[in-house]
């Protein structure tokens, strides 16, 4: 953003009132509050999200008589990016837009800085046509400099000729900057390019899979694996060895699985990498899990909890003791839900201790313990130690065995509130799973307060297309959530408040407004990001009785639904009716759920 002079600020204030961004009354109220906080009125409006960064940039450009361009969703051709080196682009926060009448069109963050414009023009020895863009828009384009995988690894493919090339590289410690990795060797540059591509693409995992004649690289983006490239088979030993060196693993061990970790700084983010290497038929498979350490804000509402589910969770965590359990497959967001629960109840008056493998996000004021099986610090042994530390709330990353389950139950019986996760298909499946672990049914009934079942679906991107449901979709919606939707206009407000979604349609409609994505390189399939589908089961007295009688998960599920639980599939259809995801996506993830 440009430096705002007094004159420019006055022009901005007049412009945002004229444009209807804020009213005169809102501007005056903001001015008074800004004064007490030692801010300008513009800074205050931005901080309070009354004025977006994009809108502010547009108004500054107009007031400065500089053309404005919105680059927040722009995709710039690689040939255009080559017109300005990445080093200069990053230094001056300036990105190329193309050639125009023998001049280079450039978007800059501070287009009003005449000296910077002249200096940049002299630096690249070309006249410029300058536009103004927001910081987010500039960074969006800067990120596109680093997404050419083929180009980034081509040198390594040409250079690496021996299988032990990476093994001969000097080892690097954890936490090295990505640029340090790049400088070491061709194979290091190839690896760092893959990592950088994954981070900038919002990937959660990288899969390096050996085939008979090639090495396949896949990234899991928004929960879906996509092949991003194939490398020659000859590069496999060097690449795998390099990963082992960085992870402090044995480079000469190819017979047994190995787990490790290291960290990098890339795309202005500190990223922890969890490495899992396994021997397969054609070599060694590597799965790299990426954990963005910058993510630290967890709010239940923003994650997709609403209505009955949200009320059930808050009822459960208000109890002084007992267990709150989350369930779902790997990568369904269970740990994130636990962090959100911890943040929900965080208070200086209580002692919260966590036991995790790994510690994915560091939370200020929470005592977090990293499991280390090599030195005997397991979930079970760690939990025993925690209970001697006078905790009020204990978070156990995962209940993996009967010993940990028994300790968690005992902790909840002795006045502690316990959060943990299990791998089951549904919320109802958690209770029989504990029975399988040898926990007595009367103990389960008396300790478990609330159970959460969850899945993740892809969130529809901002650029999308609305349409009316066809006959099959309408029938499916009515069969799945018809009993939850309002029957008439008179009941709409009450039902909306109960379910937690504002714009619910009537159950009897012939068609429903749905959404589909618009496919483009930045949002494959029209999706960007993910949100949760949840079912939250409050363990009532009736469900406790079923547990004691060794009821099946299906019986417990039916009782929970009869008591008002919204299932994951129903929650997904409700979110589809809110146009935050699609019916197809819900069916992909939760088709087999009730």
C-alpha positions in Angstrom: 0.0 0.0 0.0 1.2 3.5 -0.8 2.3 5.9 2.0 -0.9 7.9 2.8 -0.3 11.6 3.0 -2.9 13.9 4.7 -4.2 15.1 1.3 -4.5 11.5 0.0 -6.3 10.4 3.2 -8.9 13.2 2.8 -9.4 12.2 -0.8 -9.9 8.6 0.3 -12.4 9.5 3.0 -14.4 11.4 0.4 -14.2 8.6 -2.1 -15.3 5.8 0.2 -18.3 7.8 1.3 -19.2 8.7 -2.3 -18.8 5.0 -3.3 -21.1 4.0 -0.5 -18.4 1.9 1.2 -19.3 3.6 4.5 -21.8 6.2 5.5 -20.9 9.6 6.9 -22.1 8.5 10.3 -19.9 5.3 10.2 -16.9 7.4 9.1 -17.3 9.8 12.0 -17.7 7.0 14.5 -14.6 5.3 13.0 -12.7 8.6 13.2 -13.4 8.9 17.0 -12.5 5.3 17.7 -9.4 5.5 15.6 -8.3 8.6 17.5 -8.5 6.8 20.9 -6.5 3.9 19.5 -3.8 6.1 17.9 -4.7 5.1 14.4 -5.7 6.9 11.2 -9.4 6.4 10.2 -8.3 4.4 7.2 -6.1 2.1 9.3 -9.1 1.6 11.6 -11.5 0.8 8.8 -9.1 -1.8 7.4 -8.5 -3.4 10.8 -12.2 -3.6 11.4 -12.7 -5.1 7.9 -15.1 -2.3 7.0 -12.7 -1.6 4.1 -11.0 -4.4 2.3 -7.3 -4.2 1.2 -8.4 -4.6 -2.5 -11.0 -1.8 -2.2 -8.5 0.4 -0.4 -5.9 -0.1 -3.1 -8.5 0.7 -5.8 -9.5 3.9 -4.1 -5.8 5.0 -3.6 -5.2 4.3 -7.3 -8.2 6.5 -8.3 -7.2 9.3 -5.9 -3.6 9.2 -7.2 -4.7 9.0 -10.9 -2.8 5.7 -11.3 -4.5 2.8 -13.1 -5.6 -0.1 -10.9 -5.5 -3.8 -11.5 -6.9 -6.6 -9.4 -4.4 -9.5 -9.4 -5.8 -11.5 -6.5 -7.1 -14.2 -8.8 -4.9 -13.4 -11.9 -2.9 -16.1 -13.7 0.1 -14.7 -15.5 1.7 -16.6 -18.4 5.2 -18.0 -17.7 6.6 -16.1 -20.8 5.3 -12.8 -19.3 6.9 -13.6 -15.9 10.2 -14.1 -17.7 10.2 -10.4 -18.6 11.1 -9.5 -15.0 13.4 -11.6 -12.8 12.0 -13.0 -9.6 14.8 -11.3 -7.6 13.8 -7.8 -8.9 10.1 -8.6 -8.6 10.4 -9.6 -4.9 12.7 -6.7 -4.0 10.5 -4.0 -5.5 7.1 -5.8 -5.0 6.5 -5.3 -8.7 5.3 -7.9 -11.2 5.1 -7.9 -15.0 1.7 -7.8 -16.8 3.0 -7.9 -20.4 4.5 -5.6 -23.1 2.5 -2.5 -24.2 3.8 -0.2 -26.9 7.4 -1.2 -26.4 6.9 -0.5 -22.6 6.8 -3.1 -19.9 3.5 -3.0 -18.0 4.2 -3.5 -14.3 1.9 -3.7 -11.3 3.5 -2.3 -8.1 2.5 -2.1 -4.5 3.6 1.5 -4.2 3.1 3.0 -7.7 3.2 6.5 -6.2 6.9 6.2 -5.3 8.3 8.0 -8.4 11.9 7.3 -7.3 11.3 3.6 -7.0 9.6 3.5 -10.4 12.6 5.4 -12.0 15.1 3.2 -10.3 13.3 0.0 -11.4 13.1 1.3 -15.0 16.9 2.0 -15.0 17.5 -1.3 -13.4 15.8 -3.3 -16.1 16.7 -0.8 -18.9 13.2 -0.5 -20.1 10.4 2.2 -19.9 7.5 1.2 -17.7 3.7 1.5 -17.7 2.9 1.4 -14.0 -0.3 0.0 -12.5 -1.2 -0.3 -8.8 -2.2 -3.6 -7.2 -2.8 -4.8 -3.6 -0.2 -6.7 -1.6 -2.3 -9.9 -1.9 -2.5 -9.5 -5.7 1.3 -8.9 -6.0 2.0 -12.0 -3.8 -0.4 -14.1 -5.8 1.7 -13.4 -8.9 5.0 -13.7 -7.1 3.9 -17.2 -6.1 3.6 -18.1 -9.8 7.3 -17.7 -10.3 7.9 -20.9 -8.3 5.3 -23.3 -9.7 7.2 -24.6 -12.8 8.1 -28.1 -11.5 9.5 -29.3 -14.8 11.8 -26.4 -15.1 12.9 -26.7 -11.5 14.0 -30.3 -11.7 15.3 -30.5 -15.2 18.9 -29.6 -14.2 18.9 -32.3 -11.6 17.6 -34.9 -14.1 20.4 -34.0 -16.5 23.1 -33.8 -13.8 22.5 -36.7 -11.5 24.2 -39.7 -12.9 25.1 -41.8 -9.9 22.8 -43.3 -7.3 24.7 -42.1 -4.4 24.9 -38.4 -5.5 22.7 -37.2 -2.7 24.5 -39.3 -0.1 27.6 -37.4 -0.8 26.0 -34.1 -0.2 26.7 -32.4 3.1 23.9 -32.9 5.7 21.8 -29.9 6.6 20.1 -29.4 10.0 16.4 -28.8 10.7 14.9 -25.4 10.0 17.1 -24.4 7.0 15.7 -21.8 4.7 14.6 -23.2 1.3 17.2 -21.0 -0.4 19.9 -22.8 1.5 18.7 -26.1 0.2 18.7 -24.7 -3.3 22.4 -23.8 -3.2 23.7 -27.2 -2.2 23.4 -29.4 -5.3 21.2 -30.2 -8.3 19.3 -32.8 -6.4 18.7 -30.4 -3.6 17.3 -27.9 -6.0 15.0 -30.5 -7.4 13.7 -31.4 -3.9 13.3 -27.8 -2.8 11.3 -27.0 -6.0 8.9 -29.9 -5.3 8.5 -28.7 -1.7 8.0 -25.1 -2.7 5.4 -26.1 -5.3 3.5 -28.1 -2.7 3.4 -25.3 -0.2 2.3 -22.7 -2.7 -0.4 -25.1 -4.0 -1.7 -25.6 -0.5 -0.9 -29.3 -0.6 -1.2 -31.3 2.6 0.9 -34.3 1.4 3.6 -35.1 -1.2 3.7 -38.7 -2.5 6.9 -39.8 -4.2 6.1 -43.2 -5.7 8.6 -45.5 -7.6 7.3 -47.2 -10.7 9.1 -49.8 -12.8 10.5 -47.2 -15.2 9.7 -43.8 -13.6 9.3 -41.9 -10.4 5.8 -40.4 -9.9 5.2 -37.3 -7.9 1.7 -36.6 -6.5 0.4 -33.9 -4.3 -2.8 -34.0 -2.2 -4.5 -30.7 -2.7 -7.8 -30.0 -0.9 -8.0 -33.7 0.0 -7.6 -35.0 -3.6 -4.3 -36.6 -4.9 -3.1 -35.2 -8.2 -0.2 -36.3 -10.3 2.1 -33.3 -10.9 5.0 -34.9 -12.8 7.0 -38.0 -13.6 10.8 -38.1 -13.2 13.3 -40.6 -14.7 13.9 -43.7 -12.7 17.6 -42.8 -12.5 16.9 -39.8 -10.1 15.1 -42.0 -7.5 18.2 -43.1 -5.4 19.6 -39.6 -5.2 16.2 -38.0 -4.3 15.3 -40.5 -1.6 18.8 -40.3 -0.1 18.6 -36.6 0.0 15.3 -36.8 1.9 16.8 -39.3 4.3 19.8 -37.1 5.0 17.6 -34.1 5.8 15.5 -36.3 8.1 18.4 -37.9 9.9 17.5 -41.3 8.7 19.8 -44.2 7.6 20.5 -43.8 3.9 21.7 -47.4 3.5 18.6 -48.9 5.0 16.1 -50.0 2.3 14.4 -53.0 4.0 12.3 -51.5 6.7 10.0 -48.4 7.1 11.6 -45.3 8.5 10.0 -42.1 9.9 11.6 -38.7 10.3 11.1 -35.0 10.1 12.8 -31.7 9.1 11.7 -28.1 8.6 12.0 -25.5 5.9 11.0 -21.9 5.4 9.3 -21.3 2.1 6.7 -18.9 0.7 7.1 -16.8 3.9 6.0 -19.8 6.0 7.7 -22.0 8.4 6.7 -25.6 7.4 7.3 -28.8 9.4 7.7 -31.9 7.2 6.9 -35.4 8.5 8.6 -38.1 6.5 7.4 -41.7 6.1 9.5 -44.0 4.0 8.4 -47.5 3.1 9.9 -50.2 0.9 7.7 -51.2 -2.0 8.1 -53.5 -5.1 9.9 -51.0 -7.3 11.9 -49.1 -4.6 11.1 -46.9 -1.7 7.9 -44.8 -1.4 8.1 -41.5 0.4 5.1 -39.6 1.9 5.8 -36.1 3.1 3.2 -34.5 5.3 3.3 -30.7 5.4 2.4 -28.9 8.6 2.1 -25.1 8.3 3.2 -23.7 11.6 1.8 -20.3 10.9 -1.8 -21.5 11.3 -2.9 -20.8 14.9 -6.5 -19.5 14.8 -9.2 -22.1 15.4 -12.8 -21.1 15.7 -15.6 -23.7 15.8 -17.9 -21.7 13.6 -15.3 -21.0 11.0 -14.5 -24.7 10.8 -18.1 -25.5 9.9 -19.8 -26.3 13.2 -23.3 -24.9 13.5 -26.6 -25.2 15.2 -27.3 -28.5 17.1 -23.7 -29.7 16.6 -22.2 -26.5 18.0 -24.6 -26.5 21.0 -23.8 -30.2 21.8 -20.0 -29.5 21.7 -20.3 -26.5 24.0 -22.5 -28.5 26.4 -19.9 -31.3 26.5 -16.9 -29.1 27.2 -18.6 -27.1 30.0 -18.6 -30.3 32.1 -15.8 -30.4 34.6 -14.8 -34.0 33.7 -15.4 -36.7 31.2 -14.3 -37.4 27.7 -14.8 -35.6 24.4 -13.8 -37.8 21.5 -13.4 -37.1 17.8 -13.5 -39.8 15.1 -12.8 -40.1 11.4 -10.2 -41.4 9.0 -6.6 -40.1 8.7 -6.6 -36.5 7.4 -10.2 -35.7 8.3 -9.3 -32.8 10.7 -9.6 -34.6 14.0 -6.6 -32.9 15.5 -7.7 -29.5 14.3 -11.1 -30.0 16.1 -9.2 -30.8 19.3 -7.2 -27.6 18.9 -10.4 -25.7 18.4 -11.9 -27.2 21.6 -8.7 -26.3 23.6 -8.9 -22.8 22.3 -12.6 -22.6 23.1 -12.0 -23.4 26.8 -8.6 -21.8 27.2 -8.3 -19.7 30.4 -5.5 -18.8 32.7 -7.4 -20.3 35.6 -7.0 -23.8 34.3 -4.0 -26.1 33.5 -4.2 -27.5 30.0 -1.7 -30.2 29.0 -1.5 -31.9 25.6 0.3 -35.1 24.5 0.7 -35.1 20.7 2.5 -37.0 17.9 3.5 -34.6 16.4 2.8 -31.2 17.9 1.2 -29.7 14.8 0.5 -26.2 16.1 2.1 -24.4 19.0 -0.5 -22.8 21.3 0.5 -20.0 23.7 -0.3 -20.8 27.3 -0.8 -24.6 26.7 1.7 -27.1 27.9 2.3 -29.3 24.9 4.3 -32.6 25.0 5.8 -34.3 22.0 5.6 -38.1 22.0 9.0 -39.8 21.5 8.8 -43.6 21.4 12.6 -43.9 21.1 13.1 -42.7 24.6 10.0 -44.4 26.0 7.7 -41.4 25.9 4.6 -43.0 24.5 0.9 -41.9 24.8 0.5 -44.2 27.7 3.7 -43.3 29.7 3.2 -39.6 28.9 -0.4 -39.7 30.1 0.7 -41.2 33.4 3.2 -38.4 33.9 0.6 -35.7 32.9 -1.8 -36.9 35.6 0.8 -36.1 38.2 1.0 -32.5 37.0 -2.4 -31.4 38.3 -4.0 -30.8 35.0 -7.6 -29.6 34.6 -7.8 -30.6 30.9 -5.8 -33.3 29.1 -5.6 -33.6 25.3 -4.3 -36.9 24.1 -3.5 -36.8 20.4 -4.8 -40.3 19.7 -6.0 -43.4 21.6 -4.1 -46.1 19.8 -4.2 -49.0 22.3 -6.0 -50.5 25.3 -3.5 -49.1 27.8 -4.0 -45.5 26.6 -7.7 -46.0 26.5 -7.8 -47.2 30.1 -5.6 -44.4 31.3 -7.9 -41.8 29.5 -11.0 -43.3 31.1 -9.3 -43.3 34.6 -8.3 -39.7 34.1 -11.8 -38.7 33.2 -13.1 -40.6 36.3 -10.8 -38.7 38.6 -12.0 -35.2 37.7 -10.2 -34.4 34.5 -11.7 -33.3 31.2 -10.1 -35.4 28.4 -10.0 -34.7 24.7 -8.8 -37.4 22.3 -9.3 -39.0 18.9 -10.0 -42.5 17.5 -10.1 -43.9 14.0 -13.7 -45.0 13.3 -16.2 -44.3 10.5 -18.8 -42.5 12.5 -19.5 -40.9 15.9 -21.6 -43.9 17.0 -18.7 -46.3 16.1 -16.5 -44.8 18.8 -18.4 -46.5 21.6 -18.2 -50.1 20.3 -14.5 -49.4 19.4 -13.8 -48.6 23.1 -15.5 -51.9 24.0 -13.2 -53.7 21.6 -10.3 -52.1 23.5 -11.4 -53.8 26.6 -13.0 -50.9 28.4 -16.0 -51.9 30.5 -19.3 -50.7 29.1 -20.4 -49.0 32.4 -17.1 -47.0 32.4 -17.7 -45.9 28.8 -21.3 -44.9 29.7 -20.2 -42.9 32.7 -17.2 -41.1 31.2 -17.9 -40.2 27.5 -19.8 -36.9 27.3 -19.7 -36.1 23.6 -18.5 -37.8 20.4 -17.7 -36.0 17.1 -17.6 -37.7 13.7 -16.2 -35.8 10.9 -15.0 -35.6 7.3 -13.5 -32.9 5.1 -15.0 -31.8 1.8 -13.7 -29.3 -0.7 -15.0 -25.7 -0.4 -16.3 -24.1 -3.5 -14.2 -21.2 -4.8 -15.4 -17.6 -4.9 -15.9 -17.7 -8.6 -18.7 -20.2 -9.1 -22.0 -20.8 -10.9 -25.5 -21.2 -9.4 -28.0 -23.6 -10.9 -31.3 -25.2 -10.1 -31.3 -28.9 -9.0 -32.5 -31.6 -11.4 -35.1 -34.2 -10.5 -32.6 -36.7 -9.1 -30.8 -34.0 -7.0 -34.1 -32.7 -5.7 -35.2 -36.2 -4.7 -31.9 -36.9 -3.0 -32.1 -33.6 -1.0 -35.6 -34.3 0.2 -34.8 -37.8 1.2 -31.7 -36.8 3.1 -32.6 -33.5 4.8 -36.3 -33.1 4.0 -37.2 -33.8 7.6 -34.9 -31.1 8.8 -36.0 -28.3 6.5 -38.9 -25.9 7.3 -42.3 -27.0 6.1 -43.6 -23.5 5.7 -42.6 -19.8 5.9 -43.9 -19.5 9.4 -41.4 -22.0 10.8 -38.4 -20.9 8.7 -36.9 -18.6 11.3 -37.2 -21.1 14.1 -35.8 -24.0 12.0 -32.9 -21.9 10.7 -31.9 -21.0 14.3 -32.2 -24.6 15.4 -30.1 -26.0 12.5 -27.7 -23.1 12.4 -28.0 -22.1 8.7 -29.6 -18.8 7.8 -31.0 -19.4 4.3 -32.8 -22.7 4.4 -35.2 -23.6 1.6 -38.6 -25.2 2.2 -38.8 -29.0 2.3 -41.5 -29.0 -0.4 -39.7 -27.1 -3.1 -39.6 -28.6 -6.6 -36.1 -27.4 -7.1 -33.2 -26.1 -5.0 -30.5 -23.6 -5.7 -27.1 -25.3 -5.8 -23.6 -24.3 -6.9 -20.9 -25.7 -9.1 -17.3 -24.6 -9.5 -15.6 -23.0 -12.4 -12.4 -25.0 -13.3 -9.2 -23.0 -13.6 -5.5 -23.6 -12.9 -5.7 -21.9 -9.5 -8.8 -23.7 -8.4 -8.9 -27.1 -9.9 -12.5 -28.3 -10.3 -13.7 -25.0 -9.0 -12.7 -25.7 -5.4 -10.4 -23.9 -3.0 -9.8 -25.0 0.6 -11.8 -27.4 2.7 -14.5 -27.4 5.3 -15.8 -30.0 7.7 -18.9 -32.2 7.8 -19.8 -33.0 11.3 -22.1 -35.2 13.4 -22.0 -34.5 17.2 -23.5 -37.1 19.5 -24.5 -36.1 23.0 -24.3 -39.3 25.1 -27.7 -39.2 26.7 -29.1 -41.6 29.4 -30.8 -43.7 26.7 -27.5 -44.0 24.8 -25.7 -44.9 28.0 -28.2 -47.7 28.5 -27.5 -49.0 25.0 -23.8 -49.0 25.7 -24.2 -51.0 28.8 -26.3 -53.5 26.8 -23.4 -53.8 24.2 -25.5 -52.2 21.5 -24.1 -52.1 17.9 -23.0 -48.8 16.3 -26.1 -48.9 14.1 -28.4 -49.1 17.1 -26.6 -46.2 18.8 -26.7 -44.2 15.5 -30.5 -44.7 15.2 -31.0 -43.5 18.8 -28.8 -40.5 18.3 -30.7 -39.4 15.2 -34.0 -39.9 17.0 -32.7 -37.5 19.7 -31.9 -34.9 17.0 -28.4 -35.5 15.9 -27.7 -34.2 12.4 -25.6 -36.8 10.5 -22.5 -36.0 8.5 -24.3 -36.6 5.2 -27.2 -34.4 6.3 -24.7 -31.7 7.4 -23.1 -31.9 4.0 -26.4 -31.5 2.1 -27.2 -28.5 4.3 -23.9 -26.9 3.4 -24.5 -27.7 -0.3 -27.8 -25.8 0.1 -25.8 -22.9 1.5 -23.7 -23.0 -1.6 -20.4 -23.6 0.3 -19.8 -27.0 -1.4 -21.4 -29.2 -3.9 -23.8 -32.2 -3.7 -21.2 -34.2 -5.7 -18.5 -33.5 -3.2 -20.7 -34.5 -0.3 -21.6 -37.7 -2.0 -17.9 -38.4 -2.7 -17.0 -38.1 0.9 -20.1 -39.2 2.8 -22.2 -41.3 0.5 -22.1 -44.3 2.8 -23.0 -42.3 5.9 -26.5 -42.2 7.2 
